[in-house]
Amino acid sequence: MKRVVMLVAMSAVLVAAPLVAQQPASAKTAPGKEKAAAPANTDKKPTAQAVNVRAELTLTDQTGTEKPIVKTVTLLAADSSWSRTRAVSQPEGEPPAMLSADVQPRILSDNRIQLDIAIDYRPPRAEDAKARIPPPQLTESLTVVLQDGKPLMVVQSADATSDRRVTLEVKATILR
């Protein structure tokens, strides 16, 4: 019986020792001998503002002098948060047509907007395109700094096999 009591007592000491060692320094300091406050962390990320940002991505797809195809995607996101959209269609026997966009705005101290953008554009195949040749696509991932409410062309892509051009214009607006 003495052995059992002794084992229980020793177990309690072994468990209690690490718990005491894990107490914060302020809990171990004697009354009246408080430590000076730690300096503020200057590496801390800025706090997100409680406002939304509307991002407008306008894709213009044009071949030669043909009428351009214009697609606009509008996304709303809180400061420092992601917004994503996916639009896919696949006619029978055709490769999928897709327009996907992801944005993450960060409002900077001078009311400019840093915008992370990822976009994937795969247009439907043109009616007169050669069979079994997939349509060209644009896949971009970039970060830009924009002035509030002012558009900026951020991508101009040229097709490697034709006179086709795809441009991406971006506008971000802080909604207060």
Long-range contacts (C-beta under 8 A, 24 or more apart in sequence): 46-109, 48-78, 48-79, 48-80, 48-81, 48-106, 48-107, 49-79, 49-107, 50-78, 50-79, 51-78, 51-79, 51-107, 51-174, 51-175, 51-176, 52-76, 52-77, 52-78, 52-79, 52-174, 52-175, 53-77, 53-78, 53-79, 53-105, 53-107, 53-113, 53-115, 53-172, 53-173, 53-174, 53-175, 54-172, 54-173, 54-175, 55-83, 55-103, 55-105, 55-115, 55-117, 55-170, 55-171, 55-172, 56-151, 56-170, 56-171, 56-172, 56-173, 57-101, 57-103, 57-117, 57-119, 57-168, 57-169, 57-170, 58-151, 58-168, 58-169, 58-170, 58-171, 59-99, 59-119, 59-121, 59-138, 59-166, 59-167, 59-168, 60-165, 60-166, 60-167, 60-169, 61-121, 61-123, 61-164, 61-165, 61-166, 62-164, 62-165, 62-166, 63-159, 63-162, 63-163, 63-164, 63-165, 64-163, 64-164, 69-123, 71-99, 71-121, 73-99, 73-101, 75-101, 75-103, 76-175, 77-103, 77-104, 77-105, 79-105, 79-106, 79-107, 80-104, 80-105, 80-106, 89-124, 91-124, 94-124, 94-125, 95-122, 95-125, 95-134, 95-135, 96-122, 97-122, 97-123, 97-124, 97-135, 98-122, 105-172, 107-174, 108-145, 111-148, 111-174, 112-145, 112-146, 112-147, 112-148, 113-145, 113-146, 113-147, 113-148, 113-172, 113-174, 114-143, 114-144, 114-145, 114-146, 115-143, 115-144, 115-145, 115-146, 115-170, 115-172, 116-142, 116-143, 117-141, 117-142, 117-143, 117-144, 117-154, 117-170, 119-168, 121-166, 136-161, 136-162, 136-164, 136-166, 138-166, 138-168, 140-168, 144-170, 146-170, 146-171, 146-172, 148-172, 148-173, 148-174, 149-173, 149-174
